[in-house]
């Protein structure tokens, strides 16, 4: 049974696609809800105006009409899936695909046109993501191989330097190696983020220079990402290398060189975890732990020490006060640092042991 004219009209009116008709003089005579929602103009603003106002230029409007009268895009008087661009009320370009016909009266004279246009923005975005996925696969392969070689050479270099740690400057070299490991990890995280964006077909962009956009490769998926950490160590090289490693994991990191400054930070800001050296001037790690427990009971604390022998029972006493973990930094192992903090930050904090 053929649909009644009023039923067809209601269907067209409610269509999410852009439906626009023009009179023989090129002015807009019909404009549906989909056109209003996609282009931003109300009916009152667009009915009776030249249709070319919806195109980026008069030349583009004429190109569409030439295609409708030609034989290459559906036949004379027809247009099938013809790509062009509309301009929305706020001036934004809107890529569309038009299918339409020339309307003729009883005498065979042109009486206007009607076109159905589909927004191509999402299709174009997915096409770009498909290309991104292909580029990601190649990029990951080309970069991961040399990254693996670099990591292996760093391990060999670390073993050599560690065997000569009594020589002058060996400790500084070990910290530089740890910093380089952090940078390697940073690259690995960015590559993983690229793969994730390609697989999920999702990405974010941020404004850059001169109105340009840049894809945001920061990762929010790792166990450390997004957590606020405070690093406390009086050794500049150690402190900087730890900050670089944690920053690469997506942490929000602050750092200071002694316990007094750390307490000032804790009074003004909220942190998920404090990572502190044990041996420091003015206030050692144990004293900082006690003060942190008093000021911020929910903030976790991990201590770092260069000594495996707990000569003054600092670590033992700290554990009785609820110390969550210990890291031995001779040299600091980036992987153990990530694993230890990640494990603590993804589980409930244990209550302090009874004294």
N, C-alpha and C positions, 0 to 999 in steps of 0.2 A: 504494500500500500504506500503510495507516494506521500511524503510528508507535506503537511500544509505549509503555506508560505510563512505564516506567523510563527510556526514551530522552527523552521529554518532560521528565521530572523533572530529568534531568541537564542538559538544555538550559536550563531555567529556573534551575537552580542556578548555572550558569556565566554567565548573562546579566549584562552590565555595567549593565543597568537595575535599578532598585529594585523588587523583587517582594515584597509583603507580604500575608499572608492573616490574617484575624481570625476568631475563633470567634464564636458567636452572642452571647456576653456582652461582646464588644468587646475581648477580650484578643488579643495577637499569637500566632498559632499557626504561622506560617511566615515565614521571613526568609532571603532568599538571599544569595549572595556579593556581588552588586551593592549590596544594601542595606547590608551590612557595610562595604564599601569607601567608599560615598558618605556614610553617616551616622555611621560611627565606632563604633557599638555592636557588640559581639560577640553571637552568638546567645544565649549564656548570660545576657547582660545584658538582653535584650529579650523573649525568648520568655516568654509568660505575663503580661506587663505590659500595662496599658491602652494601647491604640494612641494615645490622646490625648497620651501623653508625647512622641510624635514631632511634634506640632503646636505652634505657638506659644501656643495657648490652647484651652480646651475648646470655645469658641464656633466656632473654625475647624474643629475636628474634626466638630462637629455640622453645620456648613455643608456639608462634603463629603458627609456621609451623607444630608442632605436632598436634595442634588443627585442622588445615586445613586438615590434613591427617586422623584424627580420625573420629569417628562417633557421637560424643556428641554435636557438635556445627553446625549442618547443614548437616552432612553426609560426607562420604569420598570424599575428593576433593573439599569440600565446607566449607565456613565459614560464619556464620550469626551473625551479631551484637556482635562480640567478643570484650570484653573490654581489652585495653592495653594502653601503654603510649609511645608516641614518644618524642624525644628530639629535640627542635628547634636549629637553628644555634647558637643562643646566650646562649644555655645551659638550657633553661627553659623547664620544663616538660609540655607536652600537652596531656591530657587524650583524648582518641579517642575510637570509636567503629568501628571495621573493618568487612566488608562483602566482601568476595572474593572467587576466584576459582583457582584451578590448571589448567593451560593450557596444553593441550596435542596435539601432532602432529598426522599426519595421521596413524602412526604406533602404536599410543596409548602410546607413551613415554612422560614423563614430559618435557615440553618445557619452563616452567616458571610459574609465577603466576601473577594475577592482583587483586588488592584490592581497594575498595572504603572505605574511612575512614571519619567519621564524628566527628568534634570537639565536645567534651562533656563538655567543660568548662562552658558554659552557663546553661546547664541542671544541672550540679553538683551545680552551684551557686544557682539556683532556689530551688534545693532540700534542700540545707543548709538553705535558707531563709524560706522554709516551716517548717523546724525543729525549726528555730528561732522563727517563729510565734507561734508554739505550746508552746515552752518554755516561750515566752513572756506572753501568756495568763495565764499560771500557775504562773509565777513569779509575774505578776501584782496583781493577786488575793491574793497571799500569803503575799505580801508586803503592798498592799494598806490597808488591814484590820488593821494590827498593826499601820500603819501610821495614820489612822483615829483615833485610840485610843490615840496615842501620841498627836495628834493635839487637841483632846478633853481635855486631861489632862492638856495640856499647857494653854488652855482657862480657866480652873478652877483655875490653879495656878496663872495665870495672874490676874484673878478677886480677888483672895485672896491677892496677893501682892499689887495690886492697892488700895485695901481697907486699907492697912497698909503702904501707901507710906510715911507717916511722920516718920516711924521708920528708923533707921540708915541702910543704904545699900539697901533700897527698890528700889531706882531708878536704881542702878546697876543691881539688880535682874530682873527688868522689861526689861532692855536692853539685858540681857542674854536670857530671854524668847524670845525676838524678834529675836535674833541670832539663837536660836533653831528652831523657825518658818521658818527662811530662809533656814536652812539645810533640814528641812522637805520638803520645796518647791523644793529644789534642787533635792531631790530624786524623787519627783513627776514628775519633768520635764524630768529626765532621763528615767523614766518608760514610759512616754508619747512618748519619742523619740524612744524607743524600739518598741512600738506598731506601730508607724508611719513607721519605717523601714520594719516591717513585712508586713504591709498592702500595702505599695508601692513597695515592693521588691527592695529596694534601700538602700545601706549603704556605708559609707566611712570607710577606715581603715588608720591608721597611723603607721609609723615605731616605734617600741618599743625597747626593749633590745635584744641583740644577734640576730638581724635579724628577730625577731618576729614582727607580726602585731597585732594591737589592734583596735577593732571597735570604731569609733568615735561616742560617744553618745551625743555630744554637739548639742543643738537644735538651728536651725536658723529660727524657725517659729513664735515665740512669738512676741508681739508688741515691746518689749524692746530689743530683741536680735540684736546684732550688733551695737547698738547705743553707741556713746561715751559720757560718763557722768563724770562730775566733782562734787565730794561731798565735801562740806566745812563745818566743824564743829569743835569747839575747845574742845568738849567732846570726848575723845578717845573711850569710850564704844559705844556712839551713832554712831560715824563715822564708826567704825569697823562693827557694826551690819548692818548699811545701805549698806556698801560695800558688805558684805556677801550676803544680800538679792538680790542686783542688779546683782552681779556676777552669782548667781544661775539662773537669768533670761537670761543670755547670753550677758549681757552688757560688754562693755569695760570701766572699771571704774578706774579713778584716784581720789586721795583724798588728802586733805590738811587741816591744822588746823586753818588757818586764811585767811582773805581777801587779805592781801598783797601777800601771797604765791599763792593764787588763780589767782590773776592778772598776776603774772609771768607765770603761766601755760597757761593762756589764750593768752598771747603774743606769746608763743612758739608752741601751739597746737590748733587744732580745735575741739570743742565740740558741740554736739547737744543740751545739756542741762546742766545747773548748778543748783545743789540742795544745798542750803545754809541755815545755821542757821541765825536767825535774830540778836540775841544778841551775839556779839563776841568782844573781845578786839581789839583795834587799828582801826578796820573798821567793821561797822555793816552790816547787810544784805542789807539795803537800799542803802548804799554807794557802796557796791559791785554790786548791780543791776545797778546803774547809770553808773559805770565804764564798766560793761559788755556791756551795751547798746552802749556805746561810742566805745569800742574796737571791739566788735563782735555783730553787730546788729541782725544777724540771729540766734544767740544762745538764746535758751529759758531759763528762770529763774523761779525756784520754791523756795519759802522761807519756812523754818520750824520755828515754834515757840512753846514754852511750855506754852504760855499764850493765853487764849481765849479772854481776854480784850485787845484791841489795845490802850493801855494807851497813847502812844506817837504818835498815828496815823501813825506809820511806814507802816503798811500794806495798809492803805488807800492811803498814798502817793505813795507807791510802785505800787499799781494797776493803779494809774494815769500815771505811767511811763511804763506801759505795763507788769506788773507782771502777769505771766500765772497761777499760782496756789499757794495755801497755804496748808501746812500740819501741824497739831497740834500734837506734839510728847509727849503726856502724857498718855500712852506710844505710840510710833510710831506704827501704825497699818500696818503690811507688805502688807495686801491685798489692803488697801487704797493707799499705796505708789505705788504698781504696777498699780492699776487702773488709778490713777491720771497721772502718768508719761506716761503710755501707751496711754491714751486718748490724751495727748498733743503731743506726738511724732508721732501720726498717723493723725494729722490734720494740716492744714496750721496755722502758727503763726499769731494771730491777731495783728493789728497795735496798737501802744500805743495810749491811749486816749489823746485828746487835753488838754493842760494845761490851 
